[in-house]
Amino acid sequence: MTSLADPLAFTHGPAWANRFALAPLTNTQSHADGTLSDDEHHWLEARGRGGFGLVMTAAAYVAPAGQAWAGQLGIASDDHLPGLARLAEALRATGAASAVQLHHGGRRADPAISGRPNQCPWDEPAKGAVALTTGEVEQMVADFVAAAVRAERAGFDGVQVHGAHGYLIGQFLDGRHNQRTDGYGGSFDDRFRVLQEVLAGIRAATGPDFQLGLRLTPEGSGITLEEGRETARRVMASGLLDHLDMSLWDVFMGSRFGAEGLLIEHFTDLPREGTRLGVAGKVVSASDARWCLEQGADFVSVGTGAILHHDFAARAVADPDFRVRERPVPREVLREEKVGPAFIDYLAAGWDDLVA
């Protein structure tokens, strides 16, 4: 049986020291221009010291029009490189593998912040979103590729493409709304095309030691469980990916739309062709993480647990009975865990049970 402490090897890049990845948590700590702040640096570096096999940044916008919230990290310009390079060096010193999550908000971007109209596969006046032209779709693919090259230049071990939660990549996969007729919408094959081009473009433009990951939603936001499963199957079979992270909301939950069984079961049985499969969602104990591996996952992404304990990974590896502290927790406890003031305010505004 696989252990949480077992290293995880990949086709490209370094092995992870164990089966824990830091989830790409929105933390609103970056500067207004998307450059990395000291608070965000300290938050991530502490998770490297805390034993995570992979430390990943929050979603970083690959183009200015894709910025979705204030304080979002950017990787859209060489102006973002100095802070990213400093972070990559610090994470390497902790022994963790490192990655930047690449993101474009699409119809979920914030034009009040970006100063640009929202971009989307289709026109949606209610969201102030204008359909991308075919040329703009091609430019968007190029933006993801350029951001990955930038991450490699900064010294990161890899990137993860954000294809989940109804952001731009996921919007192209949306079978309800994406009925484009230019080869990027309509049929499943055509809706899948953008994702395929992004992944293939990154793999072609980066070196043989650079890891490529992807985060997907299993269902929802216009994606049926059947199509979510087929997307996962295709990307794992492509040979392009090193890891696929399924964002399940709760690793113990079933389908919200009536399918039988647990969501995790619809993905762990797929052929992987060398791709490592991860799951995320409400893993708050060593027991929870072991259960995920027992179901067939290769690694576990941890969010809330990593907020409450910078060393969640080290604790869970060392103590089979480890469980996170009771919530809500005082702000001072979070500050001791290297959660910065802006991040604490964001958590307090969005989660009633987290910040006392």
HELIX and SHEET records of a PDB file:
HELIX    1   1 ASP A   38  ARG A   49  1                                  12    
HELIX    2   2 PRO A   64  GLY A   66  5                                   3    
HELIX    3   3 ASP A   78  HIS A   80  5                                   3    
HELIX    4   4 LEU A   81  THR A   94  1                                  14    
HELIX    5   5 GLY A  106  ARG A  108  5                                   3    
HELIX    6   6 PRO A  111  SER A  114  1                                   4    
HELIX    7   7 PRO A  125  LYS A  127  5                                   3    
HELIX    8   8 THR A  134  ALA A  154  1                                  21    
HELIX    9   9 LEU A  168  LEU A  173  1                                   6    
HELIX   10  10 PHE A  188  ALA A  205  1                                  18    
HELIX   11  11 LEU A  225  ALA A  237  1                                  13    
HELIX   12  12 GLU A  265  THR A  268  1                                   4    
HELIX   13  13 ALA A  286  GLU A  294  1                                   9    
HELIX   14  14 THR A  304  LEU A  308  1                                   5    
HELIX   15  15 PHE A  312  ALA A  318  1                                   7    
HELIX   16  16 ARG A  331  GLU A  336  1                                   6    
HELIX   17  17 PRO A  341  GLY A  350  1                                  10    
SHEET    1   A 9 PHE A  20  LEU A  22  0                                        
SHEET    2   A 9 PHE A 299  VAL A 302  1                                        
SHEET    3   A 9 ARG A 276  ALA A 280  1                                        
SHEET    4   A 9 HIS A 243  SER A 247  1                                        
SHEET    5   A 9 GLN A 211  LEU A 216  1                                        
SHEET    6   A 9 GLY A 158  GLY A 163  1                                        
SHEET    7   A 9 ALA A  97  HIS A 103  1                                        
SHEET    8   A 9 LEU A  54  TYR A  61  1                                        
SHEET    9   A 9 LEU A  73  GLY A  74  1                                        
SHEET    1   B 2 ASN A 118  CYS A 120  0                                        
SHEET    2   B 2 ALA A 129  ALA A 131  1                                        
END                                                                             
